[in-house]
Amino acid sequence: MKNYIENLNWRYATKQFDSNKKISKEELDFLLEAIQLSASSYGLQPYEVIVVDNPEVQEKLKAAAWNQPQLTDASHVLVFANMKSVDEKYVDTYMSNIAKIRDIKVEDLIGFKDMIKNTILQLNDEDQAQWAAKQAYIALGNLLSAAANFKIDVCPMEGFNAADFDEILGLKDKNITAAAIATIGFRSSEDQTQHAAKVRKSKEDLFTTI
C-alpha cells in the first residue's frame, strides 16, 4: 500500500522523454492489459485505443499537436478514441460476448439490455459521444496508475487537433474520434519537471465526509 502511494508521488506528466529508450513488448502488453481491464459504464467500453509505434506517423501526429516533442520522443503514443454514437447492434454484440464468456444464454440478459436501451440508447449522438469520452478517460486514468506502479512514464495530453488526428489515423469512417492521448516511455534526465514538488489540494479541501 505504501509503495503504491510512493509510486503515485513519483509520477508526473513527463515533458521530456529519453528518445533512446523504448518500452519492451512485455511492458507495453502490461499497460494495454491494464487499459483493457478498466471499468466503464455497463462494461460497454465505448472506445478504442490506437497504439502508435511508427516514427513517421508520430511525426504527423506531432504536427497536429502543436509540435509538442513528447509525440516523437516518447516510445509510443496511445490515442484514446471514443465512439461518436452507440447503437443497438453494438449493444447486441456486447450481450453476445457476455453470454459466450459467462456461458449463459443471451435471453437471460434481456433485462440488462433493456436497461441500456432505456438509458444510453435514449441519448442523442452528442450526449452519447460525451458519455463515451468520459469512459475513455477512466481508461486513461487506469493507464496512469498502472504505469506509475511499474515506473513507466506517461504524459496525458489534450493539446491536439482531434480532426487532424482522426484524418491521420483513419478514424473518420470508424465512428470513433480522438478524445485524449498518452505518450509513454521513460523520462529524460534533463527533464527538470521531475524535480518539482507535487502540488495538490490538501485532504481537508478535497474530501468531505458526511
FENKALIN-V981937 format. One record per residue. N is the residue number from 1. PHI is phi as a letter, one per 30 degrees, with the letter a starting at -180 (999 if undefined). OMEGA is omega in whole degrees, -180 to 180 (999 if undefined). NEAR is the number of other C-alpha atoms within 12 Angstrom. Layout:
BEGIN
n->{N,N}
phi->{PHI,PHI}
omega->{OMEGA,OMEGA}
near->{NEAR,NEAR}
END
This chain:
BEGIN
n->{1,2,3,4,5,6,7,8,9,10,11,12,13,14,15,16,17,18,19,20,21,22,23,24,25,26,27,28,29,30,31,32,33,34,35,36,37,38,39,40,41,42,43,44,45,46,47,48,49,50,51,52,53,54,55,56,57,58,59,60,61,62,63,64,65,66,67,68,69,70,71,72,73,74,75,76,77,78,79,80,81,82,83,84,85,86,87,88,89,90,91,92,93,94,95,96,97,98,99,100,101,102,103,104,105,106,107,108,109,110,111,112,113,114,115,116,117,118,119,120,121,122,123,124,125,126,127,128,129,130,131,132,133,134,135,136,137,138,139,140,141,142,143,144,145,146,147,148,149,150,151,152,153,154,155,156,157,158,159,160,161,162,163,164,165,166,167,168,169,170,171,172,173,174,175,176,177,178,179,180,181,182,183,184,185,186,187,188,189,190,191,192,193,194,195,196,197,198,199,200,201,202,203,204,205,206,207,208,209,210}
phi->{999,d,d,d,d,d,d,d,d,d,d,a,d,d,c,b,c,d,d,c,c,c,d,d,d,d,d,d,d,d,d,d,d,d,d,e,d,d,d,a,e,i,i,d,h,d,a,b,b,c,c,c,b,b,e,d,d,d,d,d,d,e,d,d,b,h,h,d,d,e,d,c,d,d,d,b,c,c,c,d,c,d,d,d,a,b,c,d,d,d,d,d,d,d,d,d,d,d,e,d,d,c,h,b,d,e,d,d,c,e,d,d,d,d,d,d,d,d,c,d,d,d,d,d,e,d,d,d,d,d,d,d,d,d,d,d,d,d,d,d,d,d,d,e,d,d,d,d,d,c,h,c,d,b,b,d,b,c,d,a,c,d,d,d,d,e,d,d,c,i,c,e,c,c,i,b,b,d,c,a,b,b,c,b,l,b,d,d,d,d,d,d,d,d,c,d,d,d,c,b,e,d,d,d,d,d,c,b,c,c}
omega->{180,-179,-180,178,178,180,175,176,-180,-174,174,178,-172,-178,178,177,173,-175,-180,-178,179,174,179,178,180,179,179,180,178,-179,-180,178,177,177,-179,-176,-179,175,172,-178,-177,-176,-173,-179,-176,-178,172,177,179,-179,-177,178,-176,-175,-180,179,178,177,179,179,178,179,180,179,176,173,175,-172,-179,-175,-179,-179,-179,179,-179,173,176,180,178,-175,-179,176,178,178,179,-180,-176,179,179,180,178,179,178,179,179,179,177,-178,-179,-176,-177,178,176,180,177,-179,-180,-176,-177,180,179,179,180,179,179,179,-177,179,-175,-177,177,180,173,-174,-179,180,176,-180,178,177,-179,179,178,179,178,180,175,178,177,178,178,177,-178,-179,-179,-179,179,-177,179,174,172,-174,-179,170,175,-173,172,-177,179,178,-175,-179,178,177,179,180,-177,-175,178,-177,-172,-177,-176,180,175,-180,-177,-180,-179,178,176,174,-175,-180,-179,-175,174,178,-179,180,-176,-179,-178,-178,-179,178,180,-179,178,173,173,178,-179,-180,-175,-172,173,178,-178,999}
near->{8,9,13,17,13,16,21,25,23,28,34,32,32,38,33,31,37,28,24,16,19,25,30,17,13,12,25,28,17,21,38,29,18,25,35,26,20,28,22,24,23,23,24,33,31,40,42,33,34,31,25,30,27,20,18,15,23,32,26,27,38,30,23,27,28,20,18,26,27,41,44,35,33,39,38,41,42,41,44,44,41,40,35,29,30,34,26,20,14,23,29,23,17,25,30,22,19,24,19,14,12,13,14,15,15,22,16,16,23,19,13,22,29,20,16,26,21,13,20,29,25,18,20,16,19,18,19,27,29,27,31,39,34,26,32,40,36,30,41,42,30,28,42,39,31,32,38,31,27,27,28,39,44,44,42,34,33,22,23,27,24,30,20,21,37,28,20,26,31,19,27,20,12,18,24,35,37,43,41,37,43,45,48,49,40,37,35,24,17,15,19,16,20,24,18,14,12,16,8,10,9,10,9,9,9,9,9,8,7,3}
END
